[in-house]
Amino acid sequence: MYNLQHLKYAVEVERTGSISKAAKNLFMGQPHLSKAIMELEDSIGIAVFNRSPKGVVPTARGEEFLRYAKNILAQMDEMEALY
């Protein structure tokens, strides 16, 4: 099962193009973030990212998922601002 934190993690990984850089920005260890991304992918049943020694890039299905994730996070921010 994933949660909003997993969505934030995935969006940061996409933004940086690197699990290591995203982990640093999120103030967490790279192994923990990598595990969280794998748990997210397992729970939704798709690979969100293609991994290579040069970094990570979203898969086609991952791009679609990340668009939804960004919209959900933006709506949560708006709701928190209201209340």
Sequence and secondary structure as in RCSB ss.txt:
>XXXX:A:sequence
MYNLQHLKYAVEVERTGSISKAAKNLFMGQPHLSKAIMELEDSIGIAVFNRSPKGVVPTARGEEFLRYAKNILAQ
MDEMEALY
>XXXX:A:secstr
   HHHHHHHHHHHHHT HHHHHHHTTS HHHHHHHHHHHHHHHTS  EEEETTEEEE HHHHHHHHHHHHHHHH
HHHHHHH 
